[in-house]
Amino acid sequence: MKKIALNTKQASRHATWLELFYDLVYVVVIARLVHHITVGHHGEVTLYDYFVYVVFFIPVWWAWTGHTMFENRFGNNDSIDRFLTLLQMFFAMLLAVFIVKADSDYSQAFAITYGLIRFVLVIMYLRVHISNKEVRHITRGFLIGFSLAVVLWWVSIFLPAPYIFYVWVIALLIDMTTPVLLHKHLNVISVHVEHLPERTG
C-alpha cells in the first residue's frame, strides 16, 4: 500500500474545497438541531430544550472534530480519502434528518448513523496505520479507542430508554479520552498550524 505522507511535513497546507463543503454539511446538522428546540414551543425555550441541544451538539461537534483533526495530520486528498470524506458527509446528512427526534422516535437511527460516521473515520485511520509504520504506535490507539466507541453506539440500539443514552455517554467518553491518552505521542505529530485555523474558522 502506498505510504501516506504526513501533512505536518508539508510547507503549505490549506483546507480543500471538499473539506469546506464538509463543514457546511455540519452547519446544516446544527441548524436542524437548533430548529428542533426552538420551533413548536410557543416562543418559549425551556432549560430542558437547552439540555437537549447540548447533549446532541456534543457528539455532532465531536464527529466534525474527528474528521478535521485526521485531515489536518493525515489527509492527502487522494481518491480514497475524498471518497471516505464524501461517505461521512452522506451519513452526516442522514444525521441531520434523525437528529430532529433523536431524543425519542429516532434514537436508534441516530445511533446507527453516528456509528457509521465514526466507523468511516476508523477506516481512514486504518489506511494510515497500514501504510505508515512510524506512526503505528499512535494510530493503534485511535483504532482501539474509536472502534470500541463505534461498537457501543451500535450495541445501544438494542437497549430501551434511558439505557440507550447511558451507553452513548460511555461511548463519547471513550472517544474523547482516546486522544487525551495519546497526548504525549501526538506531540510527535503536531497539527499543521496553517490548515487548522482555516477549518476551525
GUVEX-987137 format. One record per atom (N, C-alpha, C): x, y, z; chain; residue in one letter. Coordinates in steps of 0.05 Angstrom, whole numbers, always signed. Example, Ala and Ser with C-alpha at 12.3 -4.5 7.8 and 13.67 -1.06 7.14 Angstrom:
REM GUVEX-987137
> +264, -114, +156, A, a
> +246, -90, +156, A, a
> +264, -66, +156, A, a
> +257, -45, +142, A, s
> +273, -21, +143, A, s
> +258, +1, +157, A, s
END
This chain:
REM GUVEX-987137
> +17, -24, +0, A, m
> +0, +0, +0, A, m
> +18, +25, +0, A, m
> +10, +45, -16, A, k
> +26, +69, -18, A, k
> +26, +84, +8, A, k
> +50, +93, +16, A, k
> +53, +108, +41, A, k
> +39, +134, +40, A, k
> +25, +141, +62, A, i
> +10, +166, +64, A, i
> +28, +187, +77, A, i
> +34, +208, +63, A, a
> +52, +229, +74, A, a
> +38, +244, +96, A, a
> +53, +251, +117, A, l
> +42, +266, +139, A, l
> +40, +296, +132, A, l
> +18, +308, +137, A, n
> +13, +335, +130, A, n
> +30, +355, +145, A, n
> +39, +348, +169, A, t
> +55, +366, +185, A, t
> +82, +371, +172, A, t
> +90, +353, +153, A, k
> +115, +356, +140, A, k
> +113, +374, +115, A, k
> +89, +382, +108, A, q
> +85, +399, +85, A, q
> +90, +428, +92, A, q
> +103, +443, +74, A, a
> +109, +471, +80, A, a
> +83, +487, +80, A, a
> +65, +480, +62, A, s
> +40, +495, +60, A, s
> +16, +476, +58, A, s
> -4, +481, +74, A, r
> -28, +463, +74, A, r
> -53, +480, +79, A, r
> -70, +480, +60, A, h
> -95, +495, +62, A, h
> -119, +476, +61, A, h
> -141, +485, +72, A, a
> -166, +469, +71, A, a
> -175, +466, +42, A, a
> -182, +442, +34, A, t
> -192, +437, +7, A, t
> -221, +446, +4, A, t
> -231, +448, -20, A, w
> -259, +455, -24, A, w
> -277, +434, -13, A, w
> -268, +408, -14, A, l
> -284, +387, -4, A, l
> -287, +389, +27, A, l
> -265, +396, +40, A, e
> -265, +400, +69, A, e
> -284, +423, +77, A, e
> -284, +444, +62, A, l
> -302, +467, +68, A, l
> -331, +459, +63, A, l
> -336, +443, +42, A, f
> -362, +433, +37, A, f
> -371, +414, +60, A, f
> -352, +399, +69, A, y
> -357, +381, +92, A, y
> -367, +397, +116, A, y
> -354, +420, +121, A, d
> -361, +437, +143, A, d
> -390, +447, +141, A, d
> -398, +454, +116, A, l
> -425, +464, +111, A, l
> -446, +443, +118, A, l
> -440, +417, +113, A, v
> -459, +396, +120, A, v
> -464, +396, +149, A, v
> -444, +400, +166, A, y
> -448, +401, +194, A, y
> -462, +426, +204, A, y
> -459, +448, +188, A, v
> -475, +472, +194, A, v
> -505, +465, +191, A, v
> -512, +449, +171, A, v
> -539, +441, +167, A, v
> -549, +423, +190, A, v
> -532, +405, +200, A, v
> -539, +388, +222, A, v
> -545, +404, +247, A, v
> -528, +424, +253, A, i
> -532, +440, +276, A, i
> -557, +458, +273, A, i
> -561, +468, +249, A, a
> -585, +485, +243, A, a
> -610, +469, +248, A, a
> -610, +443, +240, A, r
> -633, +426, +245, A, r
> -638, +422, +275, A, r
> -616, +419, +290, A, l
> -618, +416, +318, A, l
> -629, +441, +332, A, l
> -620, +464, +323, A, v
> -630, +489, +334, A, v
> -659, +492, +327, A, v
> -667, +485, +303, A, h
> -695, +487, +295, A, h
> -713, +469, +312, A, h
> -702, +446, +319, A, h
> -717, +427, +336, A, h
> -724, +438, +363, A, h
> -706, +452, +375, A, i
> -710, +462, +403, A, i
> -724, +489, +404, A, i
> -726, +503, +381, A, t
> -737, +530, +382, A, t
> -765, +531, +369, A, t
> -772, +512, +351, A, v
> -797, +513, +337, A, v
> -818, +496, +351, A, v
> -842, +505, +353, A, g
> -864, +489, +365, A, g
> -865, +490, +395, A, g
> -852, +510, +407, A, h
> -852, +513, +436, A, h
> -867, +538, +444, A, h
> -883, +549, +426, A, h
> -899, +573, +432, A, h
> -881, +597, +441, A, h
> -858, +598, +429, A, g
> -840, +620, +436, A, g
> -824, +617, +461, A, g
> -827, +594, +475, A, e
> -812, +590, +500, A, e
> -793, +567, +497, A, e
> -768, +573, +504, A, v
> -747, +552, +503, A, v
> -740, +546, +532, A, v
> -745, +522, +541, A, t
> -741, +514, +569, A, t
> -712, +505, +574, A, t
> -706, +501, +599, A, l
> -680, +491, +606, A, l
> -676, +463, +595, A, l
> -697, +447, +593, A, y
> -695, +420, +582, A, y
> -688, +422, +552, A, y
> -699, +442, +538, A, d
> -692, +445, +510, A, d
> -663, +452, +506, A, d
> -652, +469, +523, A, y
> -624, +475, +522, A, y
> -607, +450, +529, A, y
> -616, +434, +548, A, f
> -602, +410, +555, A, f
> -601, +391, +531, A, f
> -624, +387, +517, A, v
> -625, +370, +494, A, v
> -606, +380, +472, A, v
> -605, +406, +469, A, y
> -587, +418, +449, A, y
> -558, +411, +455, A, y
> -550, +415, +480, A, v
> -522, +410, +488, A, v
> -515, +380, +485, A, v
> -534, +363, +494, A, v
> -530, +334, +493, A, v
> -524, +325, +464, A, v
> -539, +335, +445, A, f
> -535, +327, +417, A, f
> -515, +343, +402, A, f
> -509, +367, +411, A, f
> -488, +383, +399, A, f
> -461, +370, +403, A, f
> -456, +359, +427, A, i
> -430, +348, +434, A, i
> -422, +326, +414, A, i
> -438, +305, +410, A, p
> -430, +285, +391, A, p
> -427, +295, +362, A, p
> -444, +314, +354, A, v
> -442, +325, +327, A, v
> -415, +340, +324, A, v
> -409, +357, +345, A, w
> -384, +372, +344, A, w
> -360, +352, +344, A, w
> -362, +331, +359, A, w
> -340, +311, +361, A, w
> -336, +297, +335, A, w
> -358, +291, +321, A, a
> -356, +278, +294, A, a
> -341, +296, +275, A, a
> -348, +322, +275, A, w
> -334, +341, +258, A, w
> -305, +344, +266, A, w
> -300, +345, +292, A, t
> -272, +348, +302, A, t
> -255, +324, +293, A, t
> -267, +300, +295, A, g
> -252, +276, +288, A, g
> -242, +277, +259, A, g
> -259, +284, +241, A, h
> -250, +286, +213, A, h
> -231, +309, +208, A, h
> -236, +331, +221, A, t
> -218, +355, +218, A, t
> -190, +349, +227, A, t
> -187, +336, +251, A, m
> -160, +330, +261, A, m
> -147, +309, +245, A, m
> -162, +289, +234, A, f
> -150, +269, +217, A, f
> -139, +282, +192, A, f
> -155, +299, +179, A, e
> -147, +311, +154, A, e
> -123, +330, +159, A, e
> -122, +342, +182, A, n
> -100, +360, +189, A, n
> -74, +346, +190, A, n
> -74, +322, +201, A, r
> -49, +306, +204, A, r
> -44, +287, +181, A, r
> -65, +274, +171, A, f
> -60, +252, +153, A, f
> -74, +254, +125, A, f
> -94, +272, +123, A, g
> -109, +273, +98, A, g
> -91, +281, +74, A, g
> -92, +265, +53, A, n
> -75, +270, +30, A, n
> -91, +277, +4, A, n
> -118, +278, +7, A, n
> -135, +287, -14, A, n
> -133, +269, -39, A, n
> -126, +243, -35, A, d
> -127, +225, -58, A, d
> -155, +215, -62, A, d
> -160, +198, -82, A, s
> -187, +189, -89, A, s
> -200, +174, -66, A, s
> -186, +158, -51, A, i
> -198, +143, -29, A, i
> -204, +161, -6, A, i
> -187, +180, -1, A, d
> -192, +199, +21, A, d
> -216, +216, +15, A, d
> -219, +225, -10, A, r
> -242, +240, -18, A, r
> -268, +224, -17, A, r
> -266, +198, -25, A, f
> -290, +181, -24, A, f
> -299, +177, +5, A, f
> -280, +172, +23, A, l
> -287, +168, +51, A, l
> -298, +193, +64, A, l
> -288, +216, +55, A, t
> -299, +242, +65, A, t
> -327, +246, +55, A, t
> -332, +239, +30, A, l
> -359, +241, +19, A, l
> -378, +222, +33, A, l
> -368, +199, +40, A, l
> -384, +179, +54, A, l
> -392, +190, +81, A, l
> -374, +202, +95, A, q
> -380, +215, +121, A, q
> -401, +237, +117, A, q
> -398, +252, +96, A, m
> -417, +274, +90, A, m
> -445, +263, +86, A, m
> -447, +240, +72, A, f
> -473, +228, +67, A, f
> -486, +219, +93, A, f
> -471, +207, +111, A, f
> -481, +198, +136, A, f
> -488, +222, +154, A, f
> -472, +244, +151, A, a
> -478, +268, +166, A, a
> -505, +280, +157, A, a
> -511, +279, +132, A, m
> -537, +289, +122, A, m
> -560, +272, +133, A, m
> -555, +246, +135, A, l
> -575, +229, +148, A, l
> -579, +236, +177, A, l
> -556, +243, +189, A, l
> -557, +252, +217, A, l
> -574, +277, +221, A, l
> -573, +294, +201, A, a
> -590, +318, +202, A, a
> -620, +312, +201, A, a
> -626, +289, +189, A, v
> -654, +280, +188, A, v
> -663, +269, +215, A, v
> -646, +252, +226, A, f
> -653, +237, +250, A, f
> -650, +254, +276, A, f
> -633, +275, +274, A, i
> -628, +290, +299, A, i
> -652, +305, +309, A, i
> -672, +310, +292, A, v
> -696, +325, +299, A, v
> -710, +311, +323, A, v
> -712, +284, +322, A, k
> -725, +270, +344, A, k
> -707, +248, +355, A, k
> -681, +254, +356, A, a
> -662, +234, +365, A, a
> -666, +227, +395, A, a
> -679, +245, +410, A, d
> -683, +240, +438, A, d
> -708, +223, +443, A, d
> -722, +214, +421, A, s
> -745, +198, +425, A, s
> -749, +178, +402, A, s
> -763, +186, +381, A, d
> -770, +167, +360, A, d
> -747, +156, +344, A, d
> -727, +173, +339, A, y
> -705, +166, +321, A, y
> -679, +160, +336, A, y
> -680, +153, +361, A, s
> -655, +148, +376, A, s
> -638, +126, +364, A, s
> -651, +104, +356, A, q
> -636, +81, +344, A, q
> -624, +90, +317, A, q
> -639, +104, +301, A, a
> -629, +113, +275, A, a
> -606, +132, +279, A, a
> -608, +149, +299, A, f
> -586, +168, +305, A, f
> -561, +152, +312, A, f
> -564, +132, +330, A, a
> -541, +117, +339, A, a
> -528, +101, +316, A, a
> -544, +89, +299, A, i
> -533, +74, +276, A, i
> -517, +93, +258, A, i
> -530, +116, +251, A, t
> -517, +135, +233, A, t
> -492, +147, +244, A, t
> -493, +154, +270, A, y
> -469, +166, +283, A, y
> -447, +145, +283, A, y
> -454, +120, +289, A, g
> -434, +99, +289, A, g
> -421, +95, +262, A, g
> -437, +99, +241, A, l
> -426, +96, +214, A, l
> -406, +119, +207, A, l
> -412, +143, +217, A, i
> -394, +165, +213, A, i
> -367, +159, +226, A, i
> -368, +150, +250, A, r
> -343, +144, +265, A, r
> -329, +119, +254, A, r
> -345, +100, +243, A, f
> -333, +76, +231, A, f
> -317, +84, +206, A, f
> -327, +102, +190, A, v
> -312, +112, +167, A, v
> -286, +125, +176, A, v
> -286, +139, +198, A, l
> -262, +151, +209, A, l
> -242, +129, +217, A, l
> -252, +108, +228, A, v
> -235, +85, +236, A, v
> -221, +74, +211, A, v
> -236, +72, +189, A, i
> -224, +62, +164, A, i
> -202, +81, +154, A, i
> -206, +107, +157, A, m
> -186, +126, +149, A, m
> -161, +123, +165, A, m
> -164, +119, +191, A, y
> -140, +114, +208, A, y
> -127, +88, +201, A, y
> -143, +68, +194, A, l
> -132, +42, +187, A, l
> -114, +44, +162, A, l
> -122, +60, +143, A, r
> -105, +65, +119, A, r
> -78, +76, +127, A, r
> -78, +95, +145, A, v
> -52, +107, +154, A, v
> -36, +86, +170, A, v
> -50, +71, +187, A, h
> -37, +51, +203, A, h
> -22, +30, +186, A, h
> -35, +22, +164, A, i
> -23, +2, +147, A, i
> +0, +13, +131, A, i
> -2, +38, +122, A, s
> +18, +49, +104, A, s
> +42, +63, +118, A, s
> +38, +71, +143, A, n
> +59, +87, +157, A, n
> +68, +73, +182, A, n
> +90, +58, +181, A, k
> +100, +44, +204, A, k
> +108, +62, +227, A, k
> +118, +86, +220, A, e
> +129, +103, +241, A, e
> +107, +116, +259, A, e
> +82, +114, +251, A, v
> +61, +126, +267, A, v
> +41, +105, +278, A, v
> +48, +80, +275, A, r
> +30, +59, +284, A, r
> +25, +59, +314, A, r
> +45, +68, +330, A, h
> +40, +70, +359, A, h
> +19, +90, +365, A, h
> +14, +109, +347, A, i
> -7, +129, +351, A, i
> -34, +119, +339, A, i
> -33, +111, +314, A, t
> -57, +102, +300, A, t
> -70, +78, +314, A, t
> -53, +61, +326, A, r
> -63, +38, +340, A, r
> -82, +46, +363, A, r
> -74, +67, +377, A, g
> -90, +77, +399, A, g
> -117, +88, +389, A, g
> -116, +103, +367, A, f
> -141, +113, +356, A, f
> -159, +91, +346, A, f
> -147, +71, +334, A, l
> -163, +48, +323, A, l
> -177, +33, +346, A, l
> -163, +29, +368, A, i
> -175, +14, +390, A, i
> -197, +30, +404, A, i
> -190, +56, +410, A, g
> -210, +73, +424, A, g
> -234, +79, +408, A, g
> -230, +87, +383, A, f
> -253, +95, +366, A, f
> -269, +70, +358, A, f
> -257, +48, +354, A, s
> -271, +23, +346, A, s
> -289, +14, +369, A, s
> -279, +15, +394, A, l
> -294, +8, +417, A, l
> -319, +26, +420, A, l
> -315, +51, +415, A, a
> -337, +70, +417, A, a
> -359, +64, +396, A, a
> -350, +58, +371, A, v
> -368, +51, +350, A, v
> -385, +27, +357, A, v
> -372, +7, +369, A, v
> -387, -17, +377, A, v
> -408, -10, +398, A, v
> -401, +7, +417, A, l
> -421, +15, +437, A, l
> -444, +31, +425, A, l
> -439, +48, +405, A, w
> -461, +62, +392, A, w
> -480, +43, +379, A, w
> -469, +22, +367, A, w
> -487, +3, +353, A, w
> -500, -16, +372, A, w
> -487, -23, +394, A, v
> -499, -40, +415, A, v
> -522, -26, +428, A, v
> -520, +0, +430, A, s
> -540, +16, +444, A, s
> -568, +14, +431, A, s
> -569, +8, +406, A, i
> -595, +8, +392, A, i
> -613, -15, +402, A, i
> -602, -34, +416, A, f
> -617, -56, +426, A, f
> -628, -51, +454, A, f
> -621, -27, +465, A, l
> -629, -21, +492, A, l
> -652, -1, +493, A, l
> -669, -3, +512, A, p
> -691, +17, +514, A, p
> -681, +42, +528, A, p
> -697, +63, +526, A, a
> -691, +88, +541, A, a
> -696, +83, +570, A, a
> -680, +93, +588, A, p
> -658, +113, +583, A, p
> -631, +100, +580, A, p
> -630, +73, +580, A, y
> -604, +59, +579, A, y
> -589, +65, +553, A, y
> -603, +68, +531, A, i
> -590, +74, +506, A, i
> -573, +100, +508, A, i
> -584, +120, +523, A, f
> -570, +145, +525, A, f
> -546, +143, +544, A, f
> -548, +125, +564, A, y
> -525, +120, +582, A, y
> -501, +108, +566, A, y
> -507, +90, +548, A, v
> -486, +78, +532, A, v
> -474, +99, +513, A, v
> -491, +117, +503, A, w
> -480, +139, +486, A, w
> -459, +155, +502, A, w
> -465, +161, +527, A, v
> -447, +177, +543, A, v
> -420, +162, +547, A, v
> -422, +136, +552, A, i
> -398, +119, +555, A, i
> -382, +119, +529, A, i
> -395, +116, +506, A, a
> -382, +116, +481, A, a
> -368, +142, +475, A, a
> -381, +164, +481, A, l
> -369, +191, +477, A, l
> -345, +195, +496, A, l
> -347, +186, +521, A, l
> -325, +188, +539, A, l
> -300, +173, +529, A, l
> -305, +149, +519, A, i
> -283, +133, +507, A, i
> -270, +148, +484, A, i
> -288, +158, +466, A, d
> -279, +173, +443, A, d
> -261, +197, +451, A, d
> -271, +212, +470, A, m
> -257, +237, +478, A, m
> -233, +232, +495, A, m
> -232, +210, +509, A, t
> -209, +203, +525, A, t
> -186, +192, +509, A, t
> -193, +180, +486, A, t
> -172, +168, +469, A, t
> -150, +188, +461, A, t
> -156, +211, +449, A, p
> -134, +229, +442, A, p
> -120, +241, +467, A, p
> -134, +242, +489, A, v
> -121, +252, +514, A, v
> -100, +233, +523, A, v
> -106, +207, +522, A, l
> -87, +186, +530, A, l
> -63, +185, +511, A, l
> -68, +193, +486, A, l
> -46, +193, +466, A, l
> -32, +219, +464, A, l
> -37, +237, +483, A, h
> -27, +264, +481, A, h
> +4, +266, +477, A, h
> +19, +250, +493, A, k
> +48, +250, +491, A, k
> +57, +242, +464, A, k
> +44, +221, +452, A, h
> +52, +212, +426, A, h
> +44, +232, +404, A, h
> +21, +245, +408, A, l
> +12, +264, +388, A, l
> +30, +289, +386, A, l
> +46, +294, +407, A, n
> +65, +316, +405, A, n
> +86, +312, +383, A, n
> +90, +286, +376, A, v
> +109, +280, +355, A, v
> +98, +288, +328, A, v
> +71, +286, +325, A, i
> +58, +294, +300, A, i
> +40, +318, +307, A, i
> +52, +341, +307, A, s
> +38, +365, +314, A, s
> +18, +373, +292, A, s
> -2, +389, +299, A, v
> -22, +398, +280, A, v
> -9, +417, +260, A, v
> -20, +418, +236, A, h
> -10, +437, +216, A, h
> -22, +464, +222, A, h
> -4, +483, +230, A, v
> -14, +509, +240, A, v
> -27, +526, +219, A, v
> -23, +520, +194, A, e
> -35, +536, +172, A, e
> -63, +525, +166, A, e
> -66, +499, +167, A, h
> -91, +486, +159, A, h
> -113, +488, +180, A, h
> -105, +484, +205, A, l
> -125, +482, +227, A, l
> -141, +508, +231, A, l
> -129, +531, +231, A, p
> -145, +556, +234, A, p
> -166, +559, +212, A, p
> -160, +550, +188, A, e
> -179, +552, +166, A, e
> -204, +535, +171, A, e
> -199, +511, +182, A, r
> -222, +493, +188, A, r
> -238, +503, +212, A, r
> -224, +510, +233, A, t
> -239, +519, +257, A, t
> -252, +546, +253, A, t
> -242, +562, +235, A, g
> -254, +588, +229, A, g
> -281, +585, +216, A, g
END
